[in-house]
Amino acid sequence: MFLLGLLALYLLTGAYHVHKPLPDGLDTATPYRQADQVEFLADTTWLDARGRQHSEHEIFDAALDMIAQAESLIVADFFLLNRFAGSADAGHRPLSGEFVKGLVERRAARPEVNALLITDPFNTLYGGVMQPLFSRLEAHGIPVIETDLRRLRDSNPAWSAAWRICCEWFGNSPHGGWLPNPVGETPVTLRTYLALLNFKANHRKTLVTDGPDGWIGLVTSGNPHDASSRHHNIAVRFQGPAASDLLRTELVVAAFSGGTTIPVPDLTQQNGGVGTGTEIRVLTESRIRDAALDMIDGAEEGDRLDLLMFYLSHRAVVRALLDAWQRGVDLRVLLDPNRDAFGREKKGIPNRQVAMELHAAGVPVRWCNTSGEQCHAKMLLVRGRDGDATLLAGSANFTRRNLDNFNLETNVQVRADDDAPVMADAMAFFDARWHNEPDRVHSLPFAEYADHSRLRYWRYRFMEATGLSSF
């Protein structure tokens, strides 16, 4: 009888935390706003014809410039901000230190500037280690809020139901660890590993500041994380009322994760953007999925649809892509080969299995030409025959965990003529990677990483459906 009761508790706990209500203010689609100075930014790494690796950075140079010009408020939300698994000796840029230094220096130069960092508990290994970067921020009056992931739904209920019953209540401690650190040297407790297996995150990557010309927003796929500094990433930076919409979505996370005492300006009275013809809106959580499916389903014969993605596994998205190809949409899919993970080699799941499915239907698929780094960008671009274009870009991979209200995610959707600067730059970025350049080998043909194993295909399908995966 006791075992039956325990089983019932386990099943009810798992079911509830998969479907429970989200905190108010999540899963949001803001209205389209006229936007000023919308920019497409990219960090990229490539091999030249001799096999030498080169990198170019735009995203965090732009972010640091935003911080340096902030006049009263800086709110940042980044999944990874740490030095784990990265060092200058390995060719990594010290992005985490640069980002923290920028915040501290702006606060010191202008004490009236309030700053806030929202982040994921992974940066302290769920309370299992001290994070000196956070200590430095807090010592300079910059609060750090670690997202309360317990308030989110459970993507891996097979484990999380047991964790909530047996282990959630014990918390964690950075002292007394005895197990090897998965990303560093300081030993960690068993509780770190038990929390890690929940496979959930605040995966957002955003920055909002008030510059000399008003609110500025940045939504990106990149992290200020040293070991990620050679990754391929993209971002959209923009001015106008959409940036204050972005700020509202971040204050929601701060509120349900413990709140903050920093003063926040009145966001109810915001001027409209200049009528540039470029519109932008902020999307979080499953609204990103809805927008992606609308873009794919709305593409018609003769339209071009380009997808660049770190992880592609969501079944509704895969089916929509196949349907679009059958309708005559000019479709191109560029994927990370899912090989490299901070010094460890992966097996290619899920991208190689999805690529097999797309390739079998005739869809053109290419692989990012990675060499230790990851093709970490996430963007979907539709170019209509009538000259209109729509861009969807941000933090969200196209997976169940990222699109179905489990992780916290933020993307922006931009609408403009295809000759608008933001669209022209996004198109040029994708085209350069698809076709390569004389001395820059950005991508490789499908055959380079083709995997026709049906066993691994069904392994991917099981992992996607159950949440027993890290993607």
Secondary structure, DSSP 8 states (H G I E B T S, - for coil): -HHHHHHHHHHHHHHHHHH----TT-S-B---EE-EEEEEEEEEEEE-TTS-EEEE--HHHHHHHHHHT-SSEEEEEES--S-TT--GGGT---HHHHHHHHHHHHHHH-TT-EEEEEE-GGGGTTTTS--HHHHHHHHTT--EEE--GGGS--S-HHHHHHHHHHTGGG---SSS--B--SSSSS-B-HHHHHHHTT---B--EEEEEEETTEEEEEEES--S-GGGTTSBEEEEEEESHHHHHHHHHHHHHHHHTT---S-----SS-------S-EEEEEETHHHHHHHHHHHHH--TT-EEEEEES-B--HHHHHHHHHHHHHT-EEEEEE--S-EETTEE---TTHHHHHHHHHHTT--EEEE--SSS-B--EEEEEE-TTSEEEEEEES--BSHHHHTTSSB-EEEEEEEETTSHHHHHHHHHHHHHHH-BTTBB-EEEGGGG----HHHHHHHHHHHHH--S--
